[in-house]
């Protein structure tokens, strides 16, 4: 009996330790998500402001050089103005936010940075563009994946006609949800280009399934005309 009691205490201790480790891992994952979400959103907004400022500077330089070109003699070296514009242009190209866009669904109060890739580390920080689909800001079908227990949990309440906003450095593009479907993980037809520029959101289904979910929840939206 004493031996059995010792075994029970050992098992209880192991289970308690395992539970604490899982709780710590869960807490760290959520802390990482919160911190990186704030960092990615801040970085994206900073890049938006920098891009706007660089565009304004380039426009001012272009006007100044145009005026100078009219007023200077033809044999004067004009390479300086051109080099300045080139530096501004190249500096603008080198600046790239880690988040390629920001996804917003106003009715669901969903906002998440769109990152490149769909690995676990990336999807803990935001949502990810699916490789092989169109880039944000381009025509085609933009595929974006997210975790059902993370940023894409609100998708369970989405409805046809809801607006989805995709914010890039160039501006905001609005899509309207036209279909919600449940399919298998092997069904890649949902990511194929459609007749109109479109956006496809993908997450696992059912939303509250324990373990790896067997299906995919797909939200299809078309560009608002």
PyMOL CGO cylinders between C-alpha atoms (Angstrom):
from pymol import cmd
from pymol.cgo import CYLINDER

trace = [
    CYLINDER, 0.00, 0.00, 0.00, 2.86, 2.36, 0.87, 0.3, 1, 1, 1, 1, 1, 1,
    CYLINDER, 2.86, 2.36, 0.87, 4.56, 1.62, -2.44, 0.3, 1, 1, 1, 1, 1, 1,
    CYLINDER, 4.56, 1.62, -2.44, 1.33, 2.38, -4.30, 0.3, 1, 1, 1, 1, 1, 1,
    CYLINDER, 1.33, 2.38, -4.30, 0.97, 5.68, -2.42, 0.3, 1, 1, 1, 1, 1, 1,
    CYLINDER, 0.97, 5.68, -2.42, 4.51, 6.65, -3.42, 0.3, 1, 1, 1, 1, 1, 1,
    CYLINDER, 4.51, 6.65, -3.42, 3.78, 5.81, -7.05, 0.3, 1, 1, 1, 1, 1, 1,
    CYLINDER, 3.78, 5.81, -7.05, 0.63, 7.94, -6.96, 0.3, 1, 1, 1, 1, 1, 1,
    CYLINDER, 0.63, 7.94, -6.96, 2.58, 10.89, -5.47, 0.3, 1, 1, 1, 1, 1, 1,
    CYLINDER, 2.58, 10.89, -5.47, 5.29, 10.55, -8.13, 0.3, 1, 1, 1, 1, 1, 1,
    CYLINDER, 5.29, 10.55, -8.13, 2.70, 10.46, -10.90, 0.3, 1, 1, 1, 1, 1, 1,
    CYLINDER, 2.70, 10.46, -10.90, 0.91, 13.47, -9.40, 0.3, 1, 1, 1, 1, 1, 1,
    CYLINDER, 0.91, 13.47, -9.40, 4.21, 15.36, -9.25, 0.3, 1, 1, 1, 1, 1, 1,
    CYLINDER, 4.21, 15.36, -9.25, 5.03, 14.54, -12.87, 0.3, 1, 1, 1, 1, 1, 1,
    CYLINDER, 5.03, 14.54, -12.87, 1.58, 15.56, -14.07, 0.3, 1, 1, 1, 1, 1, 1,
    CYLINDER, 1.58, 15.56, -14.07, 1.73, 18.79, -12.07, 0.3, 1, 1, 1, 1, 1, 1,
    CYLINDER, 1.73, 18.79, -12.07, 5.14, 19.63, -13.51, 0.3, 1, 1, 1, 1, 1, 1,
    CYLINDER, 5.14, 19.63, -13.51, 3.94, 18.85, -17.02, 0.3, 1, 1, 1, 1, 1, 1,
    CYLINDER, 3.94, 18.85, -17.02, 0.89, 21.04, -16.51, 0.3, 1, 1, 1, 1, 1, 1,
    CYLINDER, 0.89, 21.04, -16.51, 3.03, 23.94, -15.30, 0.3, 1, 1, 1, 1, 1, 1,
    CYLINDER, 3.03, 23.94, -15.30, 5.37, 23.57, -18.30, 0.3, 1, 1, 1, 1, 1, 1,
    CYLINDER, 5.37, 23.57, -18.30, 2.42, 23.60, -20.70, 0.3, 1, 1, 1, 1, 1, 1,
    CYLINDER, 2.42, 23.60, -20.70, 0.99, 26.67, -18.97, 0.3, 1, 1, 1, 1, 1, 1,
    CYLINDER, 0.99, 26.67, -18.97, 4.34, 28.46, -19.23, 0.3, 1, 1, 1, 1, 1, 1,
    CYLINDER, 4.34, 28.46, -19.23, 4.65, 27.53, -22.93, 0.3, 1, 1, 1, 1, 1, 1,
    CYLINDER, 4.65, 27.53, -22.93, 1.09, 28.75, -23.59, 0.3, 1, 1, 1, 1, 1, 1,
    CYLINDER, 1.09, 28.75, -23.59, 1.76, 32.03, -21.78, 0.3, 1, 1, 1, 1, 1, 1,
    CYLINDER, 1.76, 32.03, -21.78, 5.04, 32.60, -23.64, 0.3, 1, 1, 1, 1, 1, 1,
    CYLINDER, 5.04, 32.60, -23.64, 3.36, 31.95, -26.99, 0.3, 1, 1, 1, 1, 1, 1,
    CYLINDER, 3.36, 31.95, -26.99, 0.64, 34.50, -26.24, 0.3, 1, 1, 1, 1, 1, 1,
    CYLINDER, 0.64, 34.50, -26.24, 3.20, 37.00, -24.96, 0.3, 1, 1, 1, 1, 1, 1,
    CYLINDER, 3.20, 37.00, -24.96, 5.22, 36.53, -28.16, 0.3, 1, 1, 1, 1, 1, 1,
    CYLINDER, 5.22, 36.53, -28.16, 2.08, 37.06, -30.24, 0.3, 1, 1, 1, 1, 1, 1,
    CYLINDER, 2.08, 37.06, -30.24, 1.17, 40.26, -28.39, 0.3, 1, 1, 1, 1, 1, 1,
    CYLINDER, 1.17, 40.26, -28.39, 4.67, 41.76, -28.51, 0.3, 1, 1, 1, 1, 1, 1,
    CYLINDER, 4.67, 41.76, -28.51, 5.33, 40.90, -32.15, 0.3, 1, 1, 1, 1, 1, 1,
    CYLINDER, 5.33, 40.90, -32.15, 1.85, 42.05, -33.24, 0.3, 1, 1, 1, 1, 1, 1,
    CYLINDER, 1.85, 42.05, -33.24, 2.55, 45.48, -31.73, 0.3, 1, 1, 1, 1, 1, 1,
    CYLINDER, 2.55, 45.48, -31.73, 6.03, 45.58, -33.23, 0.3, 1, 1, 1, 1, 1, 1,
    CYLINDER, 6.03, 45.58, -33.23, 4.87, 44.56, -36.73, 0.3, 1, 1, 1, 1, 1, 1,
    CYLINDER, 4.87, 44.56, -36.73, 1.98, 47.03, -36.73, 0.3, 1, 1, 1, 1, 1, 1,
    CYLINDER, 1.98, 47.03, -36.73, 4.23, 49.86, -35.52, 0.3, 1, 1, 1, 1, 1, 1,
    CYLINDER, 4.23, 49.86, -35.52, 6.86, 49.00, -38.14, 0.3, 1, 1, 1, 1, 1, 1,
    CYLINDER, 6.86, 49.00, -38.14, 4.28, 48.91, -40.92, 0.3, 1, 1, 1, 1, 1, 1,
    CYLINDER, 4.28, 48.91, -40.92, 2.85, 52.31, -39.95, 0.3, 1, 1, 1, 1, 1, 1,
    CYLINDER, 2.85, 52.31, -39.95, 6.36, 53.75, -39.71, 0.3, 1, 1, 1, 1, 1, 1,
    CYLINDER, 6.36, 53.75, -39.71, 7.14, 52.46, -43.20, 0.3, 1, 1, 1, 1, 1, 1,
    CYLINDER, 7.14, 52.46, -43.20, 3.90, 54.02, -44.48, 0.3, 1, 1, 1, 1, 1, 1,
    CYLINDER, 3.90, 54.02, -44.48, 4.94, 57.40, -43.07, 0.3, 1, 1, 1, 1, 1, 1,
    CYLINDER, 4.94, 57.40, -43.07, 8.51, 57.07, -44.36, 0.3, 1, 1, 1, 1, 1, 1,
    CYLINDER, 8.51, 57.07, -44.36, 7.24, 56.09, -47.81, 0.3, 1, 1, 1, 1, 1, 1,
    CYLINDER, 7.24, 56.09, -47.81, 4.96, 59.11, -47.91, 0.3, 1, 1, 1, 1, 1, 1,
    CYLINDER, 4.96, 59.11, -47.91, 7.78, 61.40, -46.77, 0.3, 1, 1, 1, 1, 1, 1,
    CYLINDER, 7.78, 61.40, -46.77, 10.20, 59.97, -49.35, 0.3, 1, 1, 1, 1, 1, 1,
    CYLINDER, 10.20, 59.97, -49.35, 7.62, 60.45, -52.06, 0.3, 1, 1, 1, 1, 1, 1,
    CYLINDER, 7.62, 60.45, -52.06, 7.13, 64.06, -51.02, 0.3, 1, 1, 1, 1, 1, 1,
    CYLINDER, 7.13, 64.06, -51.02, 10.90, 64.67, -50.94, 0.3, 1, 1, 1, 1, 1, 1,
    CYLINDER, 10.90, 64.67, -50.94, 11.32, 63.12, -54.38, 0.3, 1, 1, 1, 1, 1, 1,
    CYLINDER, 11.32, 63.12, -54.38, 8.54, 65.32, -55.75, 0.3, 1, 1, 1, 1, 1, 1,
    CYLINDER, 8.54, 65.32, -55.75, 10.12, 68.46, -54.26, 0.3, 1, 1, 1, 1, 1, 1,
    CYLINDER, 10.12, 68.46, -54.26, 13.55, 67.54, -55.64, 0.3, 1, 1, 1, 1, 1, 1,
    CYLINDER, 13.55, 67.54, -55.64, 12.06, 66.87, -59.03, 0.3, 1, 1, 1, 1, 1, 1,
    CYLINDER, 12.06, 66.87, -59.03, 10.42, 70.30, -59.10, 0.3, 1, 1, 1, 1, 1, 1,
    CYLINDER, 10.42, 70.30, -59.10, 13.58, 72.03, -57.91, 0.3, 1, 1, 1, 1, 1, 1,
    CYLINDER, 13.58, 72.03, -57.91, 15.67, 70.29, -60.55, 0.3, 1, 1, 1, 1, 1, 1,
    CYLINDER, 15.67, 70.29, -60.55, 13.12, 71.12, -63.24, 0.3, 1, 1, 1, 1, 1, 1,
    CYLINDER, 13.12, 71.12, -63.24, 13.33, 74.80, -62.32, 0.3, 1, 1, 1, 1, 1, 1,
    CYLINDER, 13.33, 74.80, -62.32, 17.15, 74.66, -62.15, 0.3, 1, 1, 1, 1, 1, 1,
    CYLINDER, 17.15, 74.66, -62.15, 17.33, 72.97, -65.54, 0.3, 1, 1, 1, 1, 1, 1,
    CYLINDER, 17.33, 72.97, -65.54, 15.41, 75.82, -67.16, 0.3, 1, 1, 1, 1, 1, 1,
    CYLINDER, 15.41, 75.82, -67.16, 17.57, 78.51, -65.56, 0.3, 1, 1, 1, 1, 1, 1,
    CYLINDER, 17.57, 78.51, -65.56, 21.08, 76.98, -65.91, 0.3, 1, 1, 1, 1, 1, 1,
    CYLINDER, 21.08, 76.98, -65.91, 23.20, 77.12, -69.09, 0.3, 1, 1, 1, 1, 1, 1,
    CYLINDER, 23.20, 77.12, -69.09, 23.20, 74.05, -71.31, 0.3, 1, 1, 1, 1, 1, 1,
    CYLINDER, 23.20, 74.05, -71.31, 26.89, 73.25, -70.63, 0.3, 1, 1, 1, 1, 1, 1,
    CYLINDER, 26.89, 73.25, -70.63, 26.45, 73.02, -66.84, 0.3, 1, 1, 1, 1, 1, 1,
    CYLINDER, 26.45, 73.02, -66.84, 26.81, 69.53, -65.31, 0.3, 1, 1, 1, 1, 1, 1,
    CYLINDER, 26.81, 69.53, -65.31, 23.31, 68.35, -64.29, 0.3, 1, 1, 1, 1, 1, 1,
    CYLINDER, 23.31, 68.35, -64.29, 24.37, 65.03, -62.73, 0.3, 1, 1, 1, 1, 1, 1,
    CYLINDER, 24.37, 65.03, -62.73, 23.98, 66.22, -59.12, 0.3, 1, 1, 1, 1, 1, 1,
    CYLINDER, 23.98, 66.22, -59.12, 20.21, 66.64, -59.30, 0.3, 1, 1, 1, 1, 1, 1,
    CYLINDER, 20.21, 66.64, -59.30, 19.83, 63.35, -61.07, 0.3, 1, 1, 1, 1, 1, 1,
    CYLINDER, 19.83, 63.35, -61.07, 22.03, 61.59, -58.48, 0.3, 1, 1, 1, 1, 1, 1,
    CYLINDER, 22.03, 61.59, -58.48, 19.95, 63.06, -55.65, 0.3, 1, 1, 1, 1, 1, 1,
    CYLINDER, 19.95, 63.06, -55.65, 16.75, 61.77, -57.19, 0.3, 1, 1, 1, 1, 1, 1,
    CYLINDER, 16.75, 61.77, -57.19, 18.36, 58.37, -57.74, 0.3, 1, 1, 1, 1, 1, 1,
    CYLINDER, 18.36, 58.37, -57.74, 19.47, 58.16, -54.09, 0.3, 1, 1, 1, 1, 1, 1,
    CYLINDER, 19.47, 58.16, -54.09, 15.99, 59.05, -52.86, 0.3, 1, 1, 1, 1, 1, 1,
    CYLINDER, 15.99, 59.05, -52.86, 14.46, 56.46, -55.19, 0.3, 1, 1, 1, 1, 1, 1,
    CYLINDER, 14.46, 56.46, -55.19, 16.87, 53.70, -54.17, 0.3, 1, 1, 1, 1, 1, 1,
    CYLINDER, 16.87, 53.70, -54.17, 16.46, 54.52, -50.48, 0.3, 1, 1, 1, 1, 1, 1,
    CYLINDER, 16.46, 54.52, -50.48, 12.73, 54.20, -50.92, 0.3, 1, 1, 1, 1, 1, 1,
    CYLINDER, 12.73, 54.20, -50.92, 13.14, 50.82, -52.60, 0.3, 1, 1, 1, 1, 1, 1,
    CYLINDER, 13.14, 50.82, -52.60, 15.43, 49.54, -49.83, 0.3, 1, 1, 1, 1, 1, 1,
    CYLINDER, 15.43, 49.54, -49.83, 12.86, 50.34, -47.17, 0.3, 1, 1, 1, 1, 1, 1,
    CYLINDER, 12.86, 50.34, -47.17, 10.52, 47.41, -46.76, 0.3, 1, 1, 1, 1, 1, 1,
    CYLINDER, 10.52, 47.41, -46.76, 8.36, 46.61, -43.79, 0.3, 1, 1, 1, 1, 1, 1,
    CYLINDER, 8.36, 46.61, -43.79, 8.39, 43.04, -42.59, 0.3, 1, 1, 1, 1, 1, 1,
    CYLINDER, 8.39, 43.04, -42.59, 4.61, 43.18, -42.79, 0.3, 1, 1, 1, 1, 1, 1,
    CYLINDER, 4.61, 43.18, -42.79, 3.66, 43.38, -46.47, 0.3, 1, 1, 1, 1, 1, 1,
    CYLINDER, 3.66, 43.38, -46.47, 0.16, 44.59, -45.61, 0.3, 1, 1, 1, 1, 1, 1,
    CYLINDER, 0.16, 44.59, -45.61, -2.42, 44.90, -42.84, 0.3, 1, 1, 1, 1, 1, 1,
    CYLINDER, -2.42, 44.90, -42.84, -5.66, 42.93, -42.98, 0.3, 1, 1, 1, 1, 1, 1,
    CYLINDER, -5.66, 42.93, -42.98, -8.78, 44.48, -41.45, 0.3, 1, 1, 1, 1, 1, 1,
    CYLINDER, -8.78, 44.48, -41.45, -12.36, 43.28, -41.11, 0.3, 1, 1, 1, 1, 1, 1,
    CYLINDER, -12.36, 43.28, -41.11, -14.15, 46.22, -39.45, 0.3, 1, 1, 1, 1, 1, 1,
    CYLINDER, -14.15, 46.22, -39.45, -17.37, 44.40, -38.48, 0.3, 1, 1, 1, 1, 1, 1,
    CYLINDER, -17.37, 44.40, -38.48, -15.43, 41.67, -36.68, 0.3, 1, 1, 1, 1, 1, 1,
    CYLINDER, -15.43, 41.67, -36.68, -12.91, 44.14, -35.21, 0.3, 1, 1, 1, 1, 1, 1,
    CYLINDER, -12.91, 44.14, -35.21, -10.14, 42.03, -36.74, 0.3, 1, 1, 1, 1, 1, 1,
    CYLINDER, -10.14, 42.03, -36.74, -6.79, 43.60, -37.53, 0.3, 1, 1, 1, 1, 1, 1,
    CYLINDER, -6.79, 43.60, -37.53, -3.59, 41.68, -38.24, 0.3, 1, 1, 1, 1, 1, 1,
    CYLINDER, -3.59, 41.68, -38.24, -0.28, 42.22, -40.02, 0.3, 1, 1, 1, 1, 1, 1,
    CYLINDER, -0.28, 42.22, -40.02, 0.16, 40.18, -43.19, 0.3, 1, 1, 1, 1, 1, 1,
    CYLINDER, 0.16, 40.18, -43.19, 3.57, 38.51, -43.29, 0.3, 1, 1, 1, 1, 1, 1,
    CYLINDER, 3.57, 38.51, -43.29, 5.30, 36.34, -45.86, 0.3, 1, 1, 1, 1, 1, 1,
    CYLINDER, 5.30, 36.34, -45.86, 4.96, 32.61, -45.22, 0.3, 1, 1, 1, 1, 1, 1,
    CYLINDER, 4.96, 32.61, -45.22, 2.71, 30.26, -43.27, 0.3, 1, 1, 1, 1, 1, 1,
    CYLINDER, 2.71, 30.26, -43.27, 5.07, 28.57, -40.81, 0.3, 1, 1, 1, 1, 1, 1,
    CYLINDER, 5.07, 28.57, -40.81, 4.10, 28.32, -37.15, 0.3, 1, 1, 1, 1, 1, 1,
    CYLINDER, 4.10, 28.32, -37.15, 6.41, 31.13, -36.03, 0.3, 1, 1, 1, 1, 1, 1,
    CYLINDER, 6.41, 31.13, -36.03, 4.97, 33.52, -38.62, 0.3, 1, 1, 1, 1, 1, 1,
    CYLINDER, 4.97, 33.52, -38.62, 1.34, 32.64, -37.92, 0.3, 1, 1, 1, 1, 1, 1,
    CYLINDER, 1.34, 32.64, -37.92, 1.86, 33.24, -34.22, 0.3, 1, 1, 1, 1, 1, 1,
    CYLINDER, 1.86, 33.24, -34.22, 2.81, 36.84, -35.04, 0.3, 1, 1, 1, 1, 1, 1,
    CYLINDER, 2.81, 36.84, -35.04, 0.13, 37.57, -37.61, 0.3, 1, 1, 1, 1, 1, 1,
    CYLINDER, 0.13, 37.57, -37.61, -1.41, 36.06, -40.73, 0.3, 1, 1, 1, 1, 1, 1,
    CYLINDER, -1.41, 36.06, -40.73, 0.63, 34.87, -43.71, 0.3, 1, 1, 1, 1, 1, 1,
    CYLINDER, 0.63, 34.87, -43.71, 0.47, 35.18, -47.47, 0.3, 1, 1, 1, 1, 1, 1,
    CYLINDER, 0.47, 35.18, -47.47, 0.26, 31.74, -49.03, 0.3, 1, 1, 1, 1, 1, 1,
    CYLINDER, 0.26, 31.74, -49.03, 3.15, 31.08, -51.42, 0.3, 1, 1, 1, 1, 1, 1,
    CYLINDER, 3.15, 31.08, -51.42, 2.14, 30.98, -55.08, 0.3, 1, 1, 1, 1, 1, 1,
    CYLINDER, 2.14, 30.98, -55.08, -0.78, 33.37, -54.68, 0.3, 1, 1, 1, 1, 1, 1,
    CYLINDER, -0.78, 33.37, -54.68, -0.87, 37.04, -55.72, 0.3, 1, 1, 1, 1, 1, 1,
    CYLINDER, -0.87, 37.04, -55.72, 0.97, 39.68, -53.74, 0.3, 1, 1, 1, 1, 1, 1,
    CYLINDER, 0.97, 39.68, -53.74, -1.01, 42.36, -51.85, 0.3, 1, 1, 1, 1, 1, 1,
    CYLINDER, -1.01, 42.36, -51.85, -1.49, 45.29, -54.19, 0.3, 1, 1, 1, 1, 1, 1,
    CYLINDER, -1.49, 45.29, -54.19, -1.57, 43.07, -57.28, 0.3, 1, 1, 1, 1, 1, 1,
    CYLINDER, -1.57, 43.07, -57.28, -4.47, 41.63, -59.23, 0.3, 1, 1, 1, 1, 1, 1,
    CYLINDER, -4.47, 41.63, -59.23, -5.21, 37.92, -59.01, 0.3, 1, 1, 1, 1, 1, 1,
    CYLINDER, -5.21, 37.92, -59.01, -6.20, 35.86, -55.99, 0.3, 1, 1, 1, 1, 1, 1,
    CYLINDER, -6.20, 35.86, -55.99, -4.37, 36.79, -52.77, 0.3, 1, 1, 1, 1, 1, 1,
    CYLINDER, -4.37, 36.79, -52.77, -4.34, 33.83, -50.39, 0.3, 1, 1, 1, 1, 1, 1,
    CYLINDER, -4.34, 33.83, -50.39, -3.89, 34.52, -46.66, 0.3, 1, 1, 1, 1, 1, 1,
    CYLINDER, -3.89, 34.52, -46.66, -3.76, 31.88, -43.91, 0.3, 1, 1, 1, 1, 1, 1,
    CYLINDER, -3.76, 31.88, -43.91, -4.16, 32.24, -40.17, 0.3, 1, 1, 1, 1, 1, 1,
    CYLINDER, -4.16, 32.24, -40.17, -4.66, 30.15, -37.03, 0.3, 1, 1, 1, 1, 1, 1,
    CYLINDER, -4.66, 30.15, -37.03, -8.24, 29.34, -36.00, 0.3, 1, 1, 1, 1, 1, 1,
    CYLINDER, -8.24, 29.34, -36.00, -7.25, 29.86, -32.34, 0.3, 1, 1, 1, 1, 1, 1,
    CYLINDER, -7.25, 29.86, -32.34, -5.38, 33.08, -33.14, 0.3, 1, 1, 1, 1, 1, 1,
    CYLINDER, -5.38, 33.08, -33.14, -6.04, 36.06, -35.39, 0.3, 1, 1, 1, 1, 1, 1,
    CYLINDER, -6.04, 36.06, -35.39, -8.59, 34.20, -37.53, 0.3, 1, 1, 1, 1, 1, 1,
    CYLINDER, -8.59, 34.20, -37.53, -10.88, 33.05, -34.69, 0.3, 1, 1, 1, 1, 1, 1,
    CYLINDER, -10.88, 33.05, -34.69, -13.37, 35.89, -35.51, 0.3, 1, 1, 1, 1, 1, 1,
    CYLINDER, -13.37, 35.89, -35.51, -13.86, 34.44, -39.01, 0.3, 1, 1, 1, 1, 1, 1,
    CYLINDER, -13.86, 34.44, -39.01, -16.41, 32.04, -37.53, 0.3, 1, 1, 1, 1, 1, 1,
    CYLINDER, -16.41, 32.04, -37.53, -18.82, 35.00, -37.44, 0.3, 1, 1, 1, 1, 1, 1,
    CYLINDER, -18.82, 35.00, -37.44, -18.15, 36.38, -40.93, 0.3, 1, 1, 1, 1, 1, 1,
    CYLINDER, -18.15, 36.38, -40.93, -21.02, 36.76, -43.38, 0.3, 1, 1, 1, 1, 1, 1,
    CYLINDER, -21.02, 36.76, -43.38, -21.49, 37.33, -47.10, 0.3, 1, 1, 1, 1, 1, 1,
    CYLINDER, -21.49, 37.33, -47.10, -21.31, 41.03, -47.88, 0.3, 1, 1, 1, 1, 1, 1,
    CYLINDER, -21.31, 41.03, -47.88, -18.82, 41.84, -45.11, 0.3, 1, 1, 1, 1, 1, 1,
    CYLINDER, -18.82, 41.84, -45.11, -16.03, 44.23, -46.09, 0.3, 1, 1, 1, 1, 1, 1,
    CYLINDER, -16.03, 44.23, -46.09, -12.39, 43.13, -45.88, 0.3, 1, 1, 1, 1, 1, 1,
    CYLINDER, -12.39, 43.13, -45.88, -9.72, 45.82, -46.11, 0.3, 1, 1, 1, 1, 1, 1,
    CYLINDER, -9.72, 45.82, -46.11, -6.18, 45.14, -47.26, 0.3, 1, 1, 1, 1, 1, 1,
    CYLINDER, -6.18, 45.14, -47.26, -3.88, 48.05, -46.46, 0.3, 1, 1, 1, 1, 1, 1,
    CYLINDER, -3.88, 48.05, -46.46, -0.58, 48.34, -48.33, 0.3, 1, 1, 1, 1, 1, 1,
    CYLINDER, -0.58, 48.34, -48.33, 1.99, 51.10, -48.70, 0.3, 1, 1, 1, 1, 1, 1,
    CYLINDER, 1.99, 51.10, -48.70, 0.08, 52.19, -51.81, 0.3, 1, 1, 1, 1, 1, 1,
    CYLINDER, 0.08, 52.19, -51.81, -3.32, 52.52, -50.13, 0.3, 1, 1, 1, 1, 1, 1,
    CYLINDER, -3.32, 52.52, -50.13, -6.35, 50.51, -49.03, 0.3, 1, 1, 1, 1, 1, 1,
    CYLINDER, -6.35, 50.51, -49.03, -8.16, 47.99, -51.22, 0.3, 1, 1, 1, 1, 1, 1,
    CYLINDER, -8.16, 47.99, -51.22, -11.63, 46.80, -50.19, 0.3, 1, 1, 1, 1, 1, 1,
    CYLINDER, -11.63, 46.80, -50.19, -13.04, 43.34, -50.91, 0.3, 1, 1, 1, 1, 1, 1,
    CYLINDER, -13.04, 43.34, -50.91, -16.57, 42.05, -50.29, 0.3, 1, 1, 1, 1, 1, 1,
    CYLINDER, -16.57, 42.05, -50.29, -17.19, 38.52, -49.01, 0.3, 1, 1, 1, 1, 1, 1,
    CYLINDER, -17.19, 38.52, -49.01, -19.17, 36.54, -51.57, 0.3, 1, 1, 1, 1, 1, 1,
    CYLINDER, -19.17, 36.54, -51.57, -18.74, 32.98, -50.32, 0.3, 1, 1, 1, 1, 1, 1,
    CYLINDER, -18.74, 32.98, -50.32, -17.82, 30.96, -47.23, 0.3, 1, 1, 1, 1, 1, 1,
    CYLINDER, -17.82, 30.96, -47.23, -17.09, 27.30, -47.71, 0.3, 1, 1, 1, 1, 1, 1,
    CYLINDER, -17.09, 27.30, -47.71, -15.67, 24.30, -45.87, 0.3, 1, 1, 1, 1, 1, 1,
    CYLINDER, -15.67, 24.30, -45.87, -13.33, 22.04, -47.78, 0.3, 1, 1, 1, 1, 1, 1,
    CYLINDER, -13.33, 22.04, -47.78, -10.47, 19.58, -47.37, 0.3, 1, 1, 1, 1, 1, 1,
    CYLINDER, -10.47, 19.58, -47.37, -6.81, 20.57, -46.87, 0.3, 1, 1, 1, 1, 1, 1,
    CYLINDER, -6.81, 20.57, -46.87, -6.03, 19.05, -50.28, 0.3, 1, 1, 1, 1, 1, 1,
    CYLINDER, -6.03, 19.05, -50.28, -8.45, 21.34, -52.11, 0.3, 1, 1, 1, 1, 1, 1,
    CYLINDER, -8.45, 21.34, -52.11, -6.16, 24.00, -53.58, 0.3, 1, 1, 1, 1, 1, 1,
    CYLINDER, -6.16, 24.00, -53.58, -8.74, 25.09, -56.17, 0.3, 1, 1, 1, 1, 1, 1,
    CYLINDER, -8.74, 25.09, -56.17, -9.86, 27.83, -53.76, 0.3, 1, 1, 1, 1, 1, 1,
    CYLINDER, -9.86, 27.83, -53.76, -6.53, 29.57, -54.34, 0.3, 1, 1, 1, 1, 1, 1,
    CYLINDER, -6.53, 29.57, -54.34, -6.80, 29.64, -58.12, 0.3, 1, 1, 1, 1, 1, 1,
    CYLINDER, -6.80, 29.64, -58.12, -7.31, 33.02, -59.86, 0.3, 1, 1, 1, 1, 1, 1,
    CYLINDER, -7.31, 33.02, -59.86, -10.97, 34.02, -60.23, 0.3, 1, 1, 1, 1, 1, 1,
    CYLINDER, -10.97, 34.02, -60.23, -12.75, 36.13, -62.81, 0.3, 1, 1, 1, 1, 1, 1,
    CYLINDER, -12.75, 36.13, -62.81, -12.17, 39.26, -60.70, 0.3, 1, 1, 1, 1, 1, 1,
    CYLINDER, -12.17, 39.26, -60.70, -9.31, 40.34, -58.40, 0.3, 1, 1, 1, 1, 1, 1,
    CYLINDER, -9.31, 40.34, -58.40, -9.99, 38.48, -55.17, 0.3, 1, 1, 1, 1, 1, 1,
    CYLINDER, -9.99, 38.48, -55.17, -8.90, 37.68, -51.64, 0.3, 1, 1, 1, 1, 1, 1,
    CYLINDER, -8.90, 37.68, -51.64, -9.10, 34.24, -50.02, 0.3, 1, 1, 1, 1, 1, 1,
    CYLINDER, -9.10, 34.24, -50.02, -8.75, 33.67, -46.27, 0.3, 1, 1, 1, 1, 1, 1,
    CYLINDER, -8.75, 33.67, -46.27, -7.99, 30.15, -45.03, 0.3, 1, 1, 1, 1, 1, 1,
    CYLINDER, -7.99, 30.15, -45.03, -8.00, 28.68, -41.55, 0.3, 1, 1, 1, 1, 1, 1,
    CYLINDER, -8.00, 28.68, -41.55, -8.53, 25.28, -39.92, 0.3, 1, 1, 1, 1, 1, 1,
    CYLINDER, -8.53, 25.28, -39.92, -11.99, 23.91, -39.16, 0.3, 1, 1, 1, 1, 1, 1,
    CYLINDER, -11.99, 23.91, -39.16, -13.83, 23.13, -36.88, 0.3, 1, 1, 1, 1, 1, 1,
    CYLINDER, -13.83, 23.13, -36.88, -12.78, 26.15, -34.83, 0.3, 1, 1, 1, 1, 1, 1,
    CYLINDER, -12.78, 26.15, -34.83, -12.98, 24.34, -31.48, 0.3, 1, 1, 1, 1, 1, 1,
    CYLINDER, -12.98, 24.34, -31.48, -11.70, 20.95, -32.62, 0.3, 1, 1, 1, 1, 1, 1,
    CYLINDER, -11.70, 20.95, -32.62, -9.14, 19.38, -30.27, 0.3, 1, 1, 1, 1, 1, 1,
    CYLINDER, -9.14, 19.38, -30.27, -5.96, 18.49, -32.11, 0.3, 1, 1, 1, 1, 1, 1,
    CYLINDER, -5.96, 18.49, -32.11, -5.17, 18.94, -35.82, 0.3, 1, 1, 1, 1, 1, 1,
    CYLINDER, -5.17, 18.94, -35.82, -8.39, 20.03, -37.52, 0.3, 1, 1, 1, 1, 1, 1,
    CYLINDER, -8.39, 20.03, -37.52, -9.49, 17.80, -40.43, 0.3, 1, 1, 1, 1, 1, 1,
    CYLINDER, -9.49, 17.80, -40.43, -10.99, 20.51, -42.67, 0.3, 1, 1, 1, 1, 1, 1,
    CYLINDER, -10.99, 20.51, -42.67, -10.40, 24.05, -43.91, 0.3, 1, 1, 1, 1, 1, 1,
    CYLINDER, -10.40, 24.05, -43.91, -12.65, 27.09, -43.50, 0.3, 1, 1, 1, 1, 1, 1,
    CYLINDER, -12.65, 27.09, -43.50, -12.38, 29.29, -46.58, 0.3, 1, 1, 1, 1, 1, 1,
    CYLINDER, -12.38, 29.29, -46.58, -13.61, 32.87, -46.99, 0.3, 1, 1, 1, 1, 1, 1,
    CYLINDER, -13.61, 32.87, -46.99, -13.69, 34.13, -50.57, 0.3, 1, 1, 1, 1, 1, 1,
    CYLINDER, -13.69, 34.13, -50.57, -14.05, 37.83, -51.36, 0.3, 1, 1, 1, 1, 1, 1,
    CYLINDER, -14.05, 37.83, -51.36, -14.03, 39.87, -54.57, 0.3, 1, 1, 1, 1, 1, 1,
    CYLINDER, -14.03, 39.87, -54.57, -12.73, 43.37, -55.21, 0.3, 1, 1, 1, 1, 1, 1,
    CYLINDER, -12.73, 43.37, -55.21, -15.34, 46.00, -54.44, 0.3, 1, 1, 1, 1, 1, 1,
    CYLINDER, -15.34, 46.00, -54.44, -16.30, 47.81, -57.62, 0.3, 1, 1, 1, 1, 1, 1,
]
cmd.load_cgo(trace, "trace")
